[in-house]
């Protein structure tokens, strides 16, 4: 694995944690460094770090707050 790729993985806490729990990625990244994009997508999918996940979480929080306010209004 390229040294720069190793540094990227170690600097980002979520990437390093995902790599430790899914060690098959080590083999894939050693063989082909271009798999890095696939690795990042898989990590973002598991940890819900995509933009759509963040928007969905924000909408859920707004719905929760509005339901609490509606309950207190009655």
C-alpha positions in Angstrom: 0.0 0.0 0.0 1.3 3.4 -0.8 2.6 5.5 2.1 0.3 8.5 1.2 -2.7 6.2 1.3 -1.7 4.8 4.7 -1.4 8.3 6.1 -4.8 9.2 4.8 -6.3 6.2 6.4 -4.6 6.8 9.8 -5.5 10.5 9.9 -9.2 10.0 9.5 -10.6 8.3 12.6 -13.7 6.7 10.9 -11.6 5.3 8.1 -9.1 3.7 10.4 -11.9 2.2 12.5 -13.7 0.9 9.5 -10.4 -0.6 8.2 -9.8 -2.4 11.5 -13.3 -3.9 11.6 -13.3 -4.8 7.8 -9.8 -6.1 7.3 -10.4 -7.5 3.9 -10.1 -3.9 2.6 -6.4 -4.0 3.6 -5.8 -6.7 1.0 -7.9 -4.9 -1.6 -6.1 -1.6 -1.1 -2.7 -3.3 -1.1 -3.4 -4.9 -4.4 -5.1 -1.9 -6.0 -4.9 1.6 -4.6 -7.6 2.8 -6.9 -10.1 0.9 -4.7 -9.7 3.8 -2.3 -12.9 5.5 -3.7 -14.9 2.3 -3.2 -13.5 2.0 0.4 -14.6 5.6 1.2 -18.1 5.0 -0.2 -18.5 1.8 1.8 -17.3 3.6 5.0 -19.6 6.5 4.4 -22.5 4.1 3.8 -21.9 2.3 7.0 -21.4 5.3 9.2 -24.1 7.4 7.5 -21.8 10.2 6.5 -23.3 10.9 3.1 -25.0 14.3 2.5 -28.3 12.6 2.0 -28.0 10.8 5.4 -27.2 14.2 7.1 -30.2 15.8 5.5 -32.4 12.9 6.5 -31.2 13.1 10.1 -31.9 16.8 10.1 -35.4 16.3 8.8 -36.0 13.6 11.4 -34.8 16.0 14.2 -37.1 18.7 12.9 -40.1 16.3 12.9 -39.2 15.2 16.4 -39.1 18.8 17.7 -42.3 19.7 16.0 -44.1 16.7 17.5 -42.9 17.7 20.9 -44.0 21.2 20.4 -47.4 20.0 19.2 -47.8 17.8 22.3 -47.0 20.7 24.6 -49.4 23.0 22.7 -52.5 20.8 23.5 
